[in-house]
């Protein structure tokens, strides 16, 4: 199956990618759309709680705005990682992928969990020891380059934008079930709900910053994991599929489902499976809103434990998603129409299969609404992390470090808030007419992170001779490599439609080709140009030192103290 089909084969199956159009209203078939009092009260109370947290934890300085004052504990940070990570793509899209594309969907389960082992072993503690506010901060200081900082900041902003599109789509679709069509002039029901939820999310983030977002993420995690697991348990029991362990018992149902669900690679080729999993694994290690979580803790030990706890909390949902997919597919086939074939289950129905399964199982409306509320909590939590990372890239890395080095904390916080609003408005505009299902939209951001940022993080921490010229060449090459399949498949325009490129370098799995290219370019250019300054090498060594790091010290601070001088300035 070609990469052109990959995004729609996440939608799924077909040989030509066809963007979803706004005039189709994006209404999932079989879903009971309309205002429901009790679920509405649940969602309104939940969003009100988020806004209240934003007001209560309203930030006044940059430390609270970007890294929560480095005051977060390991279990609390692990839950925040879980909420931050388990987006609408996980809560809604994971089960949708498996329901619509069968075994191919498991590439996402593998990719979105395996990456955390690499983070735990190679990056979490080392990034915390480096001790900066943001991922672009690391790139700029490690490679002594404001140009590299700017490229990393732009990439971070772009990742936040692309990733948030999937969350906005999820909010709109789930909001339709709970609140119905809000009747906003000139907008479809989906578009109206998406705009409303995004505006509320933007407002709470602009107030709260990272401190309030982290405190809220703990609440969001409890809501989303409770809703997901309770909904799965009751759906399986009420429908006669399982008793107390649906994560294992759903296997008895597989033989009764269509071959499209259970046959290996029926929903995508072997190469597409490998390419997708590869991009997701290394994209996980390059996502700025994930890495910044390790800056919010006191030391590297807590950073490691945060990663471990985060993986545990994530696996609670990921090990349950296949069961939801199996139950939902069978209930859909019995209660709506055949899940596969023509017309089969639509991408919109697939994206809300978690909610649709509980509805088709005949569960009480309030319980279905609670499950739906979990989907909105998942989307809001991830948008929080994305927008904080994206706004910090603009405010801290570009404005304060490049444009106005003398900026006060108040000015930086103001620019950060304006950046959140700008990122939100941009997301709303493009999410009005999404070009792919939730998980596909999110996966494009993973490919970007894998190709452009992961090589910089890994080489920057583990090879002290990686230099400014190598980083600039690698990141520039990475951006070009990522954009080629995105344009080819029509995500940023009409598309070129080159089948060879789409097959061997699909946008959703472009990391398999792009990551080795960027590694090779970065290493080659670093070898043929001057080595980085000694102080930079010492910072890298400090990231691996067995000596404990003080809470308020960075690797550059420690090196400067040892050398009785300041860190080297940017070279360009």
C-alpha positions as CSV (number, residue, x, y, z in Angstrom):
1,X,0.0,0.0,0.0
2,X,1.4,3.4,-0.9
3,X,2.0,6.3,1.4
4,X,-0.7,8.2,-0.4
5,X,-3.1,5.6,0.9
6,X,-1.5,5.4,4.3
7,X,-3.2,8.4,5.8
8,X,-6.6,7.4,4.4
9,X,-5.8,3.8,5.1
10,X,-5.6,5.0,8.6
11,X,-9.1,6.1,7.6
12,X,-8.8,3.2,6.1
13,X,-8.1,1.2,3.0
14,X,-8.1,2.5,-0.5
15,X,-5.4,3.2,-2.9
16,X,-5.8,7.0,-3.3
17,X,-5.7,9.5,-0.4
18,X,-8.8,11.8,-0.4
19,X,-8.8,14.6,2.1
20,X,-11.8,14.9,4.3
21,X,-14.0,17.8,3.3
22,X,-15.7,20.3,5.6
23,X,-18.9,20.2,3.6
24,X,-19.3,16.5,4.5
25,X,-19.9,17.9,8.1
26,X,-17.7,15.2,9.5
27,X,-20.6,13.4,11.2
28,X,-19.9,9.8,12.4
29,X,-22.6,7.4,11.3
30,X,-24.3,5.5,14.1
31,X,-23.4,8.1,16.8
32,X,-26.3,9.6,18.7
33,X,-25.6,13.3,18.1
34,X,-27.5,15.8,20.3
35,X,-27.6,17.6,23.6
36,X,-27.4,15.2,26.6
37,X,-27.9,17.0,30.0
38,X,-25.9,14.7,32.4
39,X,-22.9,14.3,30.0
40,X,-23.0,18.0,29.3
41,X,-22.8,18.8,33.0
42,X,-19.8,16.5,33.3
43,X,-17.9,18.1,30.4
44,X,-18.9,21.7,31.4
45,X,-17.8,21.0,35.0
46,X,-14.5,19.4,33.8
47,X,-13.7,22.4,31.5
48,X,-14.6,24.8,34.4
49,X,-12.2,22.9,36.6
50,X,-9.4,23.4,34.1
51,X,-10.2,27.1,33.9
52,X,-10.2,27.4,37.7
53,X,-6.8,25.7,37.9
54,X,-5.5,28.1,35.3
55,X,-6.7,31.1,37.5
56,X,-5.4,29.5,40.8
57,X,-2.0,28.6,39.4
58,X,-1.7,31.8,37.3
59,X,1.9,32.4,36.5
60,X,4.0,35.5,37.2
61,X,7.5,34.4,36.1
62,X,9.2,32.4,33.4
63,X,10.3,29.5,35.7
64,X,6.6,28.8,36.5
65,X,5.6,29.5,32.9
66,X,7.9,27.1,31.2
67,X,9.2,24.5,33.8
68,X,6.8,24.7,36.7
69,X,9.6,26.0,39.0
70,X,11.2,22.6,38.7
71,X,9.0,21.5,41.6
72,X,7.1,18.5,40.3
73,X,7.6,15.0,41.9
74,X,8.2,11.8,40.0
75,X,4.7,10.2,40.3
76,X,3.0,13.5,39.7
77,X,5.2,14.1,36.7
78,X,4.6,10.6,35.5
79,X,0.9,11.2,35.5
80,X,1.5,14.5,33.7
81,X,3.6,12.7,31.1
82,X,0.7,10.2,30.7
83,X,-1.9,12.9,30.3
84,X,0.4,14.9,28.1
85,X,1.1,11.9,25.9
86,X,-2.3,10.2,25.8
87,X,-3.8,12.6,23.3
88,X,-7.0,12.2,21.3
89,X,-4.8,10.1,19.0
90,X,-4.2,7.6,21.9
91,X,-7.6,7.8,23.6
92,X,-9.7,7.8,20.4
93,X,-7.3,7.3,17.5
94,X,-5.5,4.2,18.7
95,X,-8.7,2.0,18.9
96,X,-9.8,3.6,15.6
97,X,-6.6,2.6,13.8
98,X,-6.8,-1.0,15.0
99,X,-10.6,-1.1,14.2
100,X,-10.1,0.2,10.7
101,X,-6.7,-1.2,9.7
102,X,-6.2,-4.2,11.9
103,X,-2.6,-5.4,12.5
104,X,-1.2,-2.2,10.9
105,X,-2.7,-0.3,13.9
106,X,-0.4,-2.2,16.2
107,X,2.5,-0.3,14.8
108,X,1.2,2.7,16.8
109,X,1.0,0.7,20.0
110,X,4.6,-0.5,19.5
111,X,5.9,2.9,18.3
112,X,4.3,5.0,21.0
113,X,5.6,2.8,23.9
114,X,9.1,1.7,22.7
115,X,10.2,5.2,22.3
116,X,10.0,5.7,26.1
117,X,12.6,3.0,26.7
118,X,15.1,5.0,24.5
119,X,14.1,8.2,26.4
120,X,14.7,6.4,29.7
121,X,18.1,5.0,28.8
122,X,19.6,7.7,26.6
123,X,17.9,11.1,27.1
124,X,15.8,11.7,30.2
125,X,18.5,12.1,32.9
126,X,21.0,13.7,30.5
127,X,18.6,16.3,29.3
128,X,17.7,17.2,32.9
129,X,21.4,17.6,33.7
130,X,21.9,19.9,30.8
131,X,19.2,21.9,32.6
132,X,17.6,24.4,30.2
133,X,14.0,25.6,29.9
134,X,13.2,24.2,26.4
135,X,14.3,21.8,23.7
136,X,15.4,24.7,21.4
137,X,17.4,26.0,24.4
138,X,19.3,22.8,24.4
139,X,20.0,22.9,20.7
140,X,21.1,26.6,20.8
141,X,23.4,26.2,23.8
142,X,24.8,22.8,22.9
143,X,25.7,23.8,19.3
144,X,26.7,27.4,20.2
145,X,24.3,28.7,17.5
146,X,21.4,31.1,17.5
147,X,20.6,29.9,14.0
148,X,20.2,26.3,15.3
149,X,18.1,27.6,18.2
150,X,15.8,29.4,15.7
151,X,15.4,26.3,13.5
152,X,14.7,24.2,16.5
153,X,12.2,26.8,17.8
154,X,10.4,26.9,14.4
155,X,10.3,23.1,14.3
156,X,8.9,23.0,17.8
157,X,6.2,25.5,16.8
158,X,5.4,23.5,13.7
159,X,5.2,20.2,15.6
160,X,2.8,21.8,18.1
161,X,0.6,23.1,15.2
162,X,0.5,19.8,13.3
163,X,0.0,17.7,16.4
164,X,-2.7,19.9,17.7
165,X,-4.8,19.5,14.5
166,X,-5.6,15.9,15.6
167,X,-6.6,17.1,19.1
168,X,-8.9,19.7,17.7
169,X,-10.6,17.2,15.4
170,X,-11.1,14.9,18.4
171,X,-12.6,17.7,20.5
172,X,-15.1,18.5,17.7
173,X,-16.2,15.0,17.0
174,X,-16.7,14.0,20.7
175,X,-18.2,17.3,21.5
176,X,-20.9,16.6,18.9
177,X,-22.0,13.5,20.8
178,X,-22.3,15.4,24.1
179,X,-23.6,18.8,23.2
180,X,-24.9,18.4,19.7
181,X,-24.6,21.1,17.0
182,X,-24.1,24.5,18.6
183,X,-25.5,26.2,15.6
184,X,-22.7,28.8,15.1
185,X,-23.4,30.7,11.8
186,X,-21.5,29.5,8.8
187,X,-20.0,26.5,10.6
188,X,-21.0,22.8,10.6
189,X,-21.7,21.0,13.9
190,X,-18.2,19.6,14.0
191,X,-16.6,22.9,13.3
192,X,-18.7,24.8,15.9
193,X,-17.8,22.3,18.7
194,X,-14.1,22.3,17.7
195,X,-14.0,26.1,17.9
196,X,-15.7,26.3,21.3
197,X,-13.5,23.7,22.9
198,X,-10.3,25.2,21.4
199,X,-11.2,28.7,22.6
200,X,-11.7,27.4,26.2
201,X,-8.4,25.5,26.0
202,X,-6.5,28.5,24.7
203,X,-7.9,30.7,27.5
204,X,-6.9,28.4,30.3
205,X,-3.4,27.9,28.9
206,X,-2.8,31.6,28.4
207,X,-3.5,32.0,32.1
208,X,-1.8,29.0,33.7
209,X,1.4,28.3,31.9
210,X,3.4,25.1,32.7
211,X,2.7,25.1,36.5
212,X,-1.1,25.2,36.1
213,X,-0.9,22.9,33.1
214,X,1.0,20.3,35.1
215,X,-1.4,20.4,38.0
216,X,-4.3,20.1,35.7
217,X,-2.7,17.3,33.8
218,X,-2.8,15.1,36.9
219,X,-6.6,15.7,37.1
220,X,-6.9,15.1,33.4
221,X,-5.0,11.8,33.6
222,X,-7.3,10.5,36.4
223,X,-10.4,11.5,34.4
224,X,-9.2,10.0,31.1
225,X,-7.8,6.7,32.4
226,X,-10.9,6.1,34.7
227,X,-13.2,6.8,31.8
228,X,-11.4,4.6,29.4
229,X,-10.9,1.6,31.7
230,X,-14.4,1.7,33.2
231,X,-16.0,2.1,29.8
232,X,-14.0,-0.8,28.4
233,X,-14.8,-3.1,31.4
234,X,-18.6,-2.3,31.3
235,X,-18.8,-2.5,27.6
236,X,-17.2,-5.9,27.5
237,X,-19.3,-7.2,30.3
238,X,-22.6,-5.8,29.1
239,X,-22.0,-7.2,25.6
240,X,-20.9,-10.6,26.8
241,X,-17.3,-10.3,25.4
242,X,-15.4,-10.3,28.7
243,X,-15.7,-10.5,32.4
244,X,-12.9,-8.8,34.5
245,X,-9.9,-8.7,32.1
246,X,-11.0,-7.5,28.7
247,X,-7.4,-6.8,27.8
248,X,-6.9,-10.6,27.4
249,X,-10.4,-11.9,26.8
250,X,-11.0,-9.9,23.6
251,X,-8.7,-12.5,21.9
252,X,-11.6,-14.9,21.8
253,X,-13.5,-12.5,19.5
254,X,-10.9,-12.1,16.8
255,X,-11.9,-15.2,14.8
256,X,-15.4,-13.8,14.5
257,X,-14.2,-10.5,13.0
258,X,-13.3,-9.9,9.4
259,X,-9.9,-10.8,7.9
260,X,-9.3,-7.1,7.6
261,X,-9.1,-7.0,11.3
262,X,-6.9,-10.0,12.1
263,X,-4.8,-10.8,9.0
264,X,-1.3,-9.4,9.1
265,X,-0.7,-6.4,6.9
266,X,-4.2,-6.5,5.4
267,X,-4.5,-2.7,6.3
268,X,-0.9,-1.8,5.2
269,X,2.2,-3.3,3.8
270,X,5.1,-4.8,5.8
271,X,7.3,-1.8,4.8
272,X,4.6,0.7,5.8
273,X,4.3,-1.1,9.2
274,X,8.1,-0.9,9.8
275,X,8.4,2.7,8.5
276,X,5.5,3.9,10.7
277,X,6.7,2.2,13.9
278,X,10.3,3.5,13.3
279,X,9.0,7.1,12.9
280,X,6.8,6.9,16.0
281,X,9.6,5.4,18.1
282,X,12.2,8.0,17.3
283,X,9.6,10.8,17.0
284,X,8.7,10.1,20.7
285,X,12.3,10.9,21.6
286,X,12.2,14.1,19.7
287,X,9.0,15.7,20.8
288,X,9.7,18.9,22.6
289,X,6.5,18.8,24.8
290,X,7.6,15.4,26.1
291,X,11.3,16.3,26.7
292,X,10.3,19.5,28.6
293,X,8.6,17.3,31.2
294,X,12.1,16.3,32.3
295,X,13.0,19.9,33.0
296,X,10.1,20.3,35.4
297,X,11.7,18.1,38.1
298,X,14.4,18.7,40.6
299,X,17.1,16.3,39.5
300,X,18.0,13.5,37.1
301,X,16.9,10.7,39.4
302,X,13.4,12.1,39.5
303,X,13.6,12.5,35.7
304,X,14.3,8.8,35.3
305,X,11.5,7.8,37.6
306,X,9.1,10.2,35.9
307,X,9.8,8.4,32.6
308,X,9.3,5.0,34.3
309,X,6.0,6.1,35.9
310,X,4.9,7.7,32.7
311,X,5.4,4.5,30.7
312,X,3.4,2.6,33.3
313,X,0.5,5.1,33.2
314,X,0.6,5.1,29.3
315,X,0.6,1.3,29.1
316,X,-2.6,1.1,31.1
317,X,-4.4,2.6,28.2
318,X,-2.4,1.2,25.3
319,X,-2.8,-2.4,26.4
320,X,-6.6,-1.8,26.5
321,X,-7.0,-0.1,23.1
322,X,-7.0,-3.3,21.1
323,X,-9.9,-4.7,23.2
324,X,-11.9,-1.5,22.6
325,X,-11.2,-1.8,18.9
326,X,-12.4,-5.5,18.8
327,X,-15.6,-4.8,20.8
328,X,-16.4,-1.6,18.9
329,X,-15.9,-3.3,15.5
330,X,-18.2,-6.2,16.3
331,X,-20.8,-3.9,17.8
332,X,-20.7,-1.6,14.8
333,X,-21.1,-4.6,12.4
334,X,-24.1,-5.8,14.4
335,X,-25.7,-2.4,15.1
336,X,-24.9,-0.1,12.2
337,X,-23.5,-1.9,9.0
338,X,-20.6,-4.0,7.9
339,X,-17.3,-2.5,9.2
340,X,-15.4,-3.4,6.1
341,X,-16.1,-3.3,2.4
342,X,-18.1,-0.6,0.6
343,X,-19.0,1.7,2.3
344,X,-17.7,0.2,5.5
345,X,-16.9,2.1,8.7
346,X,-16.1,5.8,7.9
347,X,-13.0,7.5,9.3
348,X,-15.3,9.7,11.4
349,X,-17.0,6.7,13.1
350,X,-13.6,5.1,13.6
351,X,-12.3,8.2,15.3
352,X,-15.1,7.9,17.9
353,X,-15.2,4.1,18.1
354,X,-14.5,4.3,21.9
355,X,-17.6,6.4,22.4
356,X,-19.6,4.6,19.8
357,X,-18.9,1.2,21.3
358,X,-20.2,2.2,24.7
359,X,-23.3,3.6,23.1
360,X,-24.0,0.5,20.9
361,X,-23.5,-1.7,24.0
362,X,-26.6,0.0,25.4
363,X,-24.9,1.6,28.4
364,X,-26.5,4.5,30.2
365,X,-26.1,7.9,28.6
366,X,-24.3,9.3,31.6
367,X,-21.7,6.6,31.4
368,X,-21.2,7.1,27.6
369,X,-20.9,10.8,28.3
370,X,-18.2,10.1,31.0
371,X,-16.2,8.1,28.4
372,X,-16.6,10.9,25.9
373,X,-15.5,13.4,28.5
374,X,-12.3,11.4,28.9
375,X,-11.6,11.9,25.2
376,X,-11.9,15.6,25.6
377,X,-9.7,15.6,28.7
378,X,-7.1,13.7,26.7
379,X,-7.2,16.2,23.8
380,X,-7.0,19.2,26.2
381,X,-4.1,17.8,28.2
382,X,-2.0,17.2,25.0
383,X,-2.9,20.6,23.5
384,X,-1.6,22.1,26.9
385,X,1.8,20.5,26.5
386,X,2.0,21.3,22.8
387,X,1.1,25.0,23.2
388,X,3.4,25.5,26.2
389,X,6.3,24.0,24.2
390,X,5.4,26.0,21.1
391,X,4.9,29.3,22.8
392,X,8.1,28.9,24.8
393,X,9.9,28.4,21.5
394,X,8.7,31.8,20.3
395,X,8.9,33.7,23.6
396,X,12.0,32.2,25.3
397,X,14.1,30.9,22.4
398,X,13.4,33.5,19.7
399,X,12.2,36.6,21.4
400,X,14.3,36.6,24.6
401,X,17.4,34.9,23.3
402,X,17.6,36.4,19.8
403,X,15.3,39.4,19.3
404,X,15.4,41.1,22.7
405,X,18.0,39.6,25.1
406,X,17.1,42.3,27.7
407,X,13.5,41.3,27.8
408,X,11.9,41.3,31.3
409,X,10.1,38.3,32.7
410,X,6.8,40.1,32.3
411,X,7.6,40.7,28.6
412,X,8.5,37.1,28.0
413,X,5.3,35.8,29.7
414,X,3.2,38.3,27.6
415,X,4.9,37.1,24.4
416,X,4.3,33.6,25.5
417,X,0.6,34.1,26.0
418,X,0.3,35.9,22.7
419,X,2.1,32.9,21.1
420,X,-0.4,30.5,22.6
421,X,-3.2,32.5,21.1
422,X,-1.5,32.7,17.7
423,X,-0.9,28.9,17.7
424,X,-4.5,28.3,18.8
425,X,-5.9,30.5,16.0
426,X,-3.7,28.8,13.4
427,X,-4.8,25.3,14.7
428,X,-8.5,26.3,14.6
429,X,-8.3,27.6,11.0
430,X,-6.7,24.4,9.6
431,X,-8.8,22.0,11.8
432,X,-11.9,23.4,10.2
433,X,-11.1,21.2,7.2
434,X,-8.8,18.4,8.3
435,X,-7.0,16.4,5.7
436,X,-6.7,13.1,7.6
437,X,-8.0,11.2,10.6
438,X,-6.8,12.0,14.2
439,X,-3.9,9.5,14.4
440,X,-2.6,10.3,10.9
441,X,-2.4,14.1,11.7
442,X,-0.5,13.4,14.9
443,X,1.9,11.0,13.2
444,X,3.1,13.7,10.8
445,X,4.4,15.6,13.8
446,X,6.2,12.5,15.0
447,X,7.9,12.1,11.6
448,X,9.1,15.8,11.9
449,X,10.4,15.3,15.4
450,X,12.2,12.1,14.5
451,X,13.9,13.6,11.4
452,X,14.8,17.1,12.6
453,X,15.1,17.0,16.4
454,X,16.0,13.5,17.6
455,X,19.4,13.4,15.8
456,X,20.3,16.7,17.4
457,X,19.3,15.5,20.9
458,X,21.1,12.1,20.6
459,X,24.3,13.3,18.9
460,X,24.3,16.5,21.1
461,X,24.3,14.4,24.2
462,X,26.4,11.4,23.1
463,X,29.0,12.7,20.7
464,X,30.9,15.7,21.9
465,X,32.4,16.5,18.5
466,X,29.0,17.3,17.0
467,X,29.4,20.9,16.0
468,X,27.4,23.9,14.9
469,X,28.0,23.4,11.2
470,X,26.9,19.8,11.4
471,X,23.7,20.6,13.4
472,X,22.7,23.4,11.0
473,X,23.3,21.1,7.9
474,X,21.4,18.2,9.6
475,X,18.4,20.2,10.7
476,X,18.1,22.0,7.4
477,X,18.3,18.7,5.5
478,X,15.7,17.2,7.9
479,X,13.2,19.9,7.3
480,X,13.5,19.5,3.5
481,X,13.2,15.7,3.8
482,X,10.1,16.0,5.9
483,X,8.4,18.5,3.7
484,X,8.8,16.5,0.5
485,X,6.3,13.7,1.3
486,X,4.0,16.1,3.0
487,X,3.7,18.1,-0.2
488,X,3.7,15.0,-2.3
489,X,0.6,13.6,-0.5
490,X,-1.3,16.9,-0.6
491,X,-1.2,17.9,3.1
492,X,0.2,21.3,2.3
493,X,-1.4,21.9,-1.1
494,X,-2.8,19.9,-4.1
495,X,0.0,17.3,-4.0
496,X,2.4,15.8,-6.6
497,X,1.0,12.3,-6.5
498,X,4.4,10.6,-7.1
499,X,3.6,6.9,-6.3
500,X,7.2,5.8,-6.0
501,X,7.9,8.4,-3.4
502,X,4.6,7.8,-1.6
503,X,5.4,4.0,-1.4
504,X,9.0,4.2,-0.1
505,X,8.8,7.5,1.8
506,X,5.2,7.9,3.1
507,X,4.7,11.0,5.2
508,X,3.5,9.0,8.1
509,X,6.7,6.9,8.1
510,X,9.2,9.3,6.5
511,X,11.5,8.9,9.6
512,X,12.8,5.5,8.3
513,X,14.5,7.3,5.4
514,X,14.9,10.8,7.0
515,X,16.6,9.9,10.3
516,X,19.6,8.0,8.8
517,X,20.1,10.8,6.2
518,X,20.1,13.5,8.9
519,X,22.5,11.4,11.1
520,X,24.8,10.9,8.1
521,X,24.8,14.6,7.1
522,X,25.4,15.9,10.7
523,X,28.2,13.5,11.3
524,X,29.9,14.0,7.9
525,X,29.8,17.8,8.2
526,X,31.0,17.7,11.8
527,X,34.0,15.6,10.8
528,X,35.1,17.9,8.0
529,X,34.7,21.2,10.0
530,X,36.2,22.5,13.2
531,X,35.5,20.8,16.5
532,X,33.3,22.6,19.0
533,X,34.8,24.7,21.8
534,X,36.3,22.9,24.8
535,X,33.6,24.4,27.0
536,X,30.9,22.8,24.9
537,X,32.6,19.4,25.2
538,X,32.8,19.8,28.9
539,X,29.1,20.5,29.0
540,X,28.5,17.2,27.2
541,X,30.7,15.4,29.7
542,X,28.9,17.0,32.6
543,X,25.7,15.5,31.4
544,X,27.2,12.0,32.0
545,X,29.0,12.9,35.3
546,X,28.1,10.7,38.3
547,X,28.1,13.8,40.5
548,X,24.6,15.1,41.6
549,X,23.4,18.3,39.9
550,X,22.0,21.1,42.0
551,X,18.4,21.9,41.3
552,X,19.1,25.5,40.1
553,X,22.3,24.7,38.2
554,X,22.8,23.8,34.5
555,X,25.7,22.0,32.9
556,X,27.0,25.3,31.6
557,X,26.9,26.7,35.2
558,X,29.0,23.8,36.5
559,X,31.5,24.0,33.7
560,X,31.8,27.8,34.1
561,X,32.5,27.4,37.8
562,X,35.1,24.8,37.2
563,X,36.8,27.0,34.5
564,X,36.2,30.2,36.6
565,X,34.7,31.8,33.6
566,X,31.4,32.1,31.7
567,X,30.0,29.8,29.0
568,X,31.0,30.4,25.4
569,X,28.6,32.7,23.5
570,X,26.9,31.9,20.3
571,X,29.3,31.6,17.4
572,X,27.0,33.1,14.8
